[in-house]
Structures are given as C-alpha cells and as structure tokens.
Amino acid sequence: MSAQLQAKDFASSQEVRWCPGCGDYAVLKAVTKALADVGAAPEKTVFVSGIGCSSRFPYYLETYGFHTIHGRAPAIATGLKLANPELDVWVVTGDGDGLSIGGNHLLHALRRNVGFKILLFNNEIYGLTKGQYSPTSRPGTRSPSSPAGSFDSPVSPGAFALGAGAKFIARAIDVDKAGLGSVLEAAHGFDGAAFVEIFQNCIVYNDGVFSSFTEKDKAAEAQIRVEHGLPLVFGDGGSKGLAFDSKTLSLRVVDAKADPDAVLVHDETNRTLAQLLLSMPQPQFPVALGVILREPGVAFEKAYYAAQPTKLKRTAKVADALRQTSVWRVPAAGTK
C-alpha cells in the first residue's frame, strides 16, 4: 500500500512557515517525493530534529516526528533505532544545531554507524536566531555576532563526517530537484548512518552565499557531479577533469579531451579520494556533488542485537524494568 503513495501523501496539513524564498521549501518537496519514490511507509517513518529553521521539518510531514532540543537529535534518534530497528529514522539538522552544540552527538552517531539518515542543512548562518555567524561561516562574514567580520576557521561538514568515520557522505543543492532526489534515495537505501550535506540558501541573512557555484550560468564550471565508476569530469561538455598529482599528493585540473587517461574515475569506496574531493578549494576547483563516499559496514543497531539477540523480543514490562534495580525510599517528614 505504501508503495502507491504519492509525494502529497507525505505532506501534513500544517501551514509551512518559512521565509518566502527559503531553500527549505525545495528540500521539503524533494523529501516528500523521495519518500514516495522509495515506497516508504508513513507509520514506520520518523523524522527527528533539533532546533533551528530546518528543525520545523517534523511538523510538515505526515509521519511520526520528534522536535527535540538543541543539538540532541542524533541522541534521540539513536534511542529510537535501538528500541525499534525496523523504523525508518531521519535526522534533520542545521550547521549550527548539528556542528556547534550538537557536534559531539553527531560525531558519535557517525562513528557508531547508527542506521538513520542525517540531513544537514548548511546555509553558513544561524537563521532562526537572527543571523549570527555559525561554525560553517566563512572568514569575514558580517553578522550581529561578528559585526567586523568573522575570523573563525569554518568547519567543512563533509570533512567532519569523514573524520568521524562516516561510511556514507553525500552533497546536494536545495533547489537541484534531480540531484537532491537521487542523493536522498541513495541515503535511504544505505545500511548505516547516511550523512547528506545540503547547500541551502537563507534568503534573509545569507542570501546568495553559494551563488558562485549554484547559479545556472556558473554550474558547468563550478560543479562536478560524481558517480561511481564514471570519470571525474566537469566543464562544458566534460572538457575538464580531475587528475592525481603524485608530487603534491593532491588533485589537479586537466584537459579531459587532450589527456583522458589522466582523468580519475570516481570510486565511492575510496576514503582517500573522498577526502580529496571534500577538501577541494574554490574557486580553483569545482564543488563535488553526489555520493562522495559509500563504504559497506555493519549498522550499530544490528551489531548491538547480534550480541544480545534476546533483547529483540522486547517482552519485558516497563514496570518490571523500573523495579529490577535498587530502589531508594524517601521517608516521610518526621519519620525514620
């Protein structure tokens, strides 16, 4: 029955309340379509969020949902996945919620390879709390909390995920319907923690921060769509390619037509290549989009129950569990 559902069936009756023109609208549409395309069952699907503009997501989906506290969505989602491994759990977070106060929780969810999907909306700003600079903001970003320009070194979400031991890392753009949709479907099908960074435009506080590679007239030269087993080419008609420079142990741009043998082929199981793709500086290099890393592994909840198979039965009563340990009784006032 769930396979016959359409995108509209996953949209709730709640009024969607983001700023007009916010990239979150496009992401919401992409998510509802992806859920329909993969045959998701609303009664087995849960969206968990923290705090921020992106964290309104659970209200707008006709699934189960938790709007939790700042940065703690991965912890709540881990509990859900362990309590009921059959649930299809998604975590929606932002660059502030996920990488500042929630950085510790996100790190451990990734290294454990807990089987849920993490959508990190990166707009390089705190939108909900009125435009303060965030962990991903670029040096020089002027905001209420950095009126003279930020001097912090920004976090690369993809590099963070890679360093934490993530086994699935992907990137997409909020308004790229096809690219984002394919990444969401790939993340859904991954057995473990799937980390997806979505470049999302905040039209109020950081409008156009990604325009150097998202604008249509710049996309061909400033984006590279990676696909497993295909050459890493970009530019007009695939005129440019990425090659490995053995002297500097880094990537370099080559003429793909003149020297096709030098062009690397994307291998999404290669962590070294993933690191190189995630760390390419702009504008010297294009921004890598698509599934950058997909490495087989055992999901945390499966490893947990493999070691404790009897726990899957869940036949115990909550009351019994509460009473199985030592209980302290507080005497009434005036008694011993």
Summary of the structure (lengths in Angstrom):
residues: 336
radius of gyration: 22.0
end to end distance: 62.3
largest distance: 92.2
contacts: 1086
relative contact order: 0.11
helix: 36%
strand: 20%
